[in-house]
Amino acid sequence: MSTTVEFARMNGLGNKILVVDLRGRPDKVTPAAAVALNADPQTEFDQIMAIHDPKAEGTDAFIDILNSDGSKAQACGNGTRCVVQALAAETGRKVFTFQTVAGILNAVEHEDGTISVDMGRPVFDWDRIPLAEEFHDTSRIELQIGPIDNPVLHSPSAMSMGNPHAIFWVDRDVMSYDLARFGPLLENHPMFPERANITLAQVTSPTSLTTRTWERGAGLTLACGSAACSAAVSAARTGRTGRKVTINVASAKPPATLSIEWRERDDHVIMTGPAEWEWSGRLDPSTGLWSREGTREAEAQ
Ligand SMILES: N[C@H](CCC[C@H](N)C(=O)O)C(=O)O
């Protein structure tokens, strides 16, 4: 078995993704490899999407998701679009079914190159998000940050999109908040026993939202697909918008949007947006040593 495997540096709205091909091998990308790759400015990432051989009948691959701190994530919307684009380019196929620890994901690449991922059903039960305290209604939970009588952020909507999310509703520009300061406090708040992805969302019309996210295990990122899905679902759930919205991802580079529909007929959340390939190389999944395609550095090291 070769020590190195192919990987592609990609992004979904600027969300930095490494797609690593571990098909045909028993090993995994180790947390140590993830931390080492993230420490190098050229391979710095938000999520690794490791493609493994399928484990369940009817699926094309099993996908293991790692955050840049080496922890595992159950869902990654932007990364899933990157995997679809990579496999579509390799196989010419347009439709895929993946398995993750959170369940089955169906995805399709459209004629215009955009990709839709069926992210499954949202979960609202407090103990399945999970929250540390029982809330009958998780669409507005008691949690605030800042001065007690004048909180900066408060009463988020909580839910799981496979992974835990808290959506704080704000009425001014999401970029005007010091999310780098509040993000870590909220991600690690005792309310969230498995930590949480923290999103600021501003409703800009009955069919649009602007979001900005502090990701669990990755920090401030340029975009987060599952957070965009969670903001869309939470907005519809609380009567702020309809079930079909455009999400303007405030920090995305270049500025970009995701279309999200929380389908009435089956409760599934469909996310549609772009993915972009940047460059490819080879890496050692146990150490994170890597090289650009065409060189054999990692093999030699
Ligand atoms: N960037 C990802 C989400 C990663 C979530 C991860 N930070 C976690 O749940 O631990 C996305 O596009 O959905």
The ligand as an ORCA input file, in Angstrom:
! r2SCAN-3c Opt
* xyz 0 1
  N     -18.335     23.823      6.689
  C     -19.315     22.816      6.884
  C     -19.766     22.576      8.264
  C     -18.754     21.993      9.139
  C     -19.328     21.749     10.465
  C     -18.314     21.498     11.472
  N     -17.566     22.684     11.837
  C     -18.898     20.817     12.703
  O     -20.105     20.583     12.790
  O     -18.103     20.488     13.586
  C     -20.499     22.993      5.994
  O     -20.344     23.554      4.926
  O     -21.578     22.519      6.322
*
